[in-house]
Amino acid sequence: MAHPTFQVETVHLSQFREGSARDRAEFIRVLGDSFRHTGFVKVAGHRVRQADVDGAYEAARTFFTLPEEVKRRYLVPGSGGARGFTPFGSEHAKDNPVGDLKEFWHVGQELPADHPLKALYGDNLWPETEVPGFKGHTLALYRALEDCAGTLLEALALYLGLPERSLADMIVDGNSILRIIHYPALRDRYLEGGVRSSAHEDINLITLLPAATDSGLQLLGRDGTWRAVDGLAGEIVADAGDMLSRHVNLKIPSTTHRVVNPDSPEAVRYSMPFFCHPRPEVLLDCPGSLLGPGEAKRFEPITAHAFLLQRLREIGLI
């Protein structure tokens, strides 16, 4: 049973981007302490336009109500769902064999044809015939969320005593993903024992989540209590993922969270998390400056790509 929604700290990006030294220091403190102690923070003052959030949700509603055979035209077998459509029940949490009660669409980096990472990332897919407005809103949303993530990573680096760009530079042309999720009504699609999204930690560095269309998101507090976290229109909720936690030797723990089933079997939910990933060759390896006297590294070094593939196997996508 989750406790009622609790207070999540809010940071305003202009305080860091344009504020005085005192303002920046306060931003860094609130952001870092929130990630360490609750796992979540709300972000204001970002450059995400509500029109793009609303437009992307409208496009998602149009796409996910298409017949299954039409949606599956945008399924790329063997890709781990890196681009395009992933069908209902395909993904499961690392330690739960029952598929989550969701289907989703992935949008990734748009790179020029001669970019060295183009072949690895592949091309985005666009259902332009069925949903003409899909591309414009989702790409604008992707770029604005990537911009927001870069600023948060700059501040987190300073919180940890690292060079300001040390984390943010990891995501330049990174393998970040905007996931557009449809949680159908339980009366329409259900798997025995399934939940909308089982308890898990995200794979990536940080996740940014514009407000979903319905409630259901819960986080597991550091005290072991599940608590509801629902953003309002215009808010972005951010949390820490496993890549960040691993890279900083657990000084910022990853955040366990879930999306619970609704009380009503007719409730439908859409959400759009932005999973902020490094470039594939980036090494996840705790900087020596973060280690205290006698403190050892908890993890062996691993590239972001190798870690991603390991986790995709664990959650059933490859």
N, C-alpha and C positions, 0 to 999 in steps of 0.2 A: 504494500500500500504506500503510495507516494504522499508525502506531506504537501500542503498547499504551495503554490508558487512562492518562491522566496526572492529576496532582493539580490539581483545581479548588478554589480557595479557597471557604470557606464563611462566610457571615455570618449572624448570629442577630438577628432583627428586634427582640427585646427590648433588645438592646444599644443600639439607636438610639432606640427608643420610650421606654424606662424607665431607661436607663443614666445614668451620670455624664457630665460634660462630656468627660472623658478617654475613656470608653467610646464615646460618640458620635463623637468625633474618630477613633478607631481603626476604627469601623464605616465611616465615610465614606471613610477612606483605603483600606481593603481593598476595598471595593466599587468605588470609582472606579479604582483601579490594576488590579483584575481585568478590568473592562470595557475599559480601555485596552490592556492588555498580553496578555490571553488571549482576551478577547471573551465569556467566560462566567463566571458565579459561581453557587454553590449557596446556596440560602436555607433557613435553619431558623427555627424560632420563629414561623412564620406561623399564620394562622387557618384554613387549609384542612383540613377534616376528612377523614381517610382513608376514613371511611364514605361520603362523597360521591364521592371519587375511585373507590372500588370500585363504588359504585352506578351511577355514570355509565358505567364500563367494562362493567358487566353489561348496562345498557340498550343500549349501543352494539352489543354482541355480538348481542343479540336483534334490533335493528333491521337491522343489515347482513346478517344471514342471511335476511331476508325476500326474496321474489321481486322481481326487478328492476322489474316493472310496479307493484308496491306501493310500492317506494321512490320511483319516479318520480312518484308522486302528490304528493310533497313537493318537487318541482323547480319553481322559479319562473323561467321563461324571461325573459331580459333583465335580470335583477337582479344579474348578476355573482356569483351564489352568496351574496348578502348574508345570506340566511336559508334554512334548510332544507337540502335534499339537493343535492349536486353529484356527478354520476356519475363512474365510473372513467375515468381518462385525460383528463379535461377540462382540468386545469391543467398547465402546463409551466413550467419555469424561463425566465427572461427571454431567455437566449441559447441555449435548447435547444428545438427544435420538437417533440421527442418527448414525449408526455404522460407525466406521472408515474404510477407504478403504485399509485394510491390512489383512494379515494372518501371523501367527508367530509360532515359536517353542521355548519352554522353556527348558533350561538346568539348573539344580540346584546342590546343594552340593552332592558329592559322599562320603557317610559316611560308616564306617564298619558296619557289620550286628548287632553288639552288642551295637552300639551307642544309647544313650537314645532318640535322636531326629530322629532316622531312621524311625520309624513307622509314625511319623507325617509328615516328608518330603516326604517319599515314594522314589521309585526308578526312576532314569532317564530312559527314553526310548531311544533306538538307532535304527534307520532304517538301520541296518547293511547289510541286504540283498540288499536293493535298493541303499544305499549310503555307501559303505564300509569305506570311509575316514572320515565320519562325526564325530565319537566319539573322535578320537585322536586330531584333530585340535580344536574342541570346548572345550574339557576339558583343554587343554593347555592354551587356551585363557582365560577361566574362572579363572584359578589359577593365571595367570599373572595380570589380571585385579583386582582380589581380593587383591593381593599383593600391587598393586598401590593404591587402595582405602585405605588400612590400613595406608600407609604413609601419604596420604592426610588428613586422620582423625586425625592422631597424630599432624600434623601441625595446623589443625583447632582448636584442643583442646588448644594448646599453645596460639594461637591467641586470644582465648576467656578467657585465664587465668585459664584453667582447667588442671588437671593432664594430662600428655602427653598421656597416654594410655586409658583415660576415655572413649573416643569415639571409638577408634580402638578395644578395648576389647569387645565392643558390637557385633562386626561382626565375632568374632572367632566362627567357625561352624555356622555362621548366615544363614538365609533363603534367601541368595542372589540368583539372577536369571540372567542368560545370555539369553536375548531375541533375537532371530534371525528373523528379520522381512522381509517379502516380500510385497512390494507395487506394485500390478500388473498394467499393462498398463490400462489407463482409457477406452480405446476402448474395452477392454476385460471384465472388471468387474467394475461396478459402482452402487452406491446407490444414488438415487435422494437427492440432498442437502448434500451429503457426502464429506468429505475431507480426505486426507490421514491420518492425525492425528489431531484431533480438539485441540484447545487451552486447555492446562491442566498443572498441576503441578505433578511431579512424587511423588509416595507414600513414597518412601524409604528415606534413609539418604542422600546419594549422588549417582549420576549416572555417569558412564564413557562410552564414546562413541567413539570407533575407527572410522576412516573416513568412511562415507557411500559411496556407489557406485555412487550416484548422489546427486545433491543439493536439497534443499527444507526446511531444518531446519531453523526456525526463533525463536528468543526469544523476549519477550516483555520487553523492557528496563524499568528501574525504572522511566523513564520520560514518559512512556506510548506509546512509539514508537516501532513498530515491526522492527526488524533488522535481516538480514541474517547472519547465522553463519555456515560456511562450513569448516570442517577440511580437511587438506591435508593428503596424504598418510603418515603414520608414526605418525601422531598426534592423541592425545586423547583429547576430549573435556569433561570437567566435569561440572556438575551443582548440585545445592542443591535441596533436596526433602522435602516433608512435614514433615517427621519424624524428620529430623534434625531441621527444622525451629521450630517445636512444642517443641522439647526438649530444645532448647536454647532461648525460649520465643521470637521468631521472630527477634533475634539479627542478624541472617542470614536468610533473607526471602527465601522461596522456589521460584524457577524460573519458570515463565509461558512461555511455548513454544509450538510450533506446527510444523507440516510438511504440507506445502501447496501443492495443486495440481499442476502438471507441465503444462507448456504451450502446450507441445506436448502430444496428446492422446496415443502415442506409447511408451512414456518413462516408464521404469521400474526402481524401486529403491529397494536396499537392505540396511539394517542397522543392527547393533548389539549392542544395549545398554546393559550395565551391571548395573543392579539395585542392589545396595549394601544395604542389609537389616540386622538388628540385629537378634539375636536369638529370638525365640518367647516370652520367659519369660522376656526379657529386658523391664524395665519400662521407658517409655517416660515421664519424669518429670523434669522440669527445676531445675538444681542445685541451691541451695540458694545463692552460691557465685556469680552467674551471675546477681542477682537482685540488682539494685541500691536502694538507700534510698527511701522508699515509693513505690517502684515498686512491683506490685503484679504479681503472675503467671497468665498467660492468658488462660491456659488450665488445665483441670483436668488430673491427672495422668491416663495413659492407657498403657497396655502392647503392645508391637510391634505386637503381633499376633492379638489382638482384633482390633487394628487400621487397620491392613491389611485386616481383614475380612470386616470391615465396608466399606472400600474403594472399595474392590472387588464387594460388593453389589452395590455400587453407580455407578460403571462403567460397570455393566451388566455381569460380569464374574461368579458370583454366585447368 
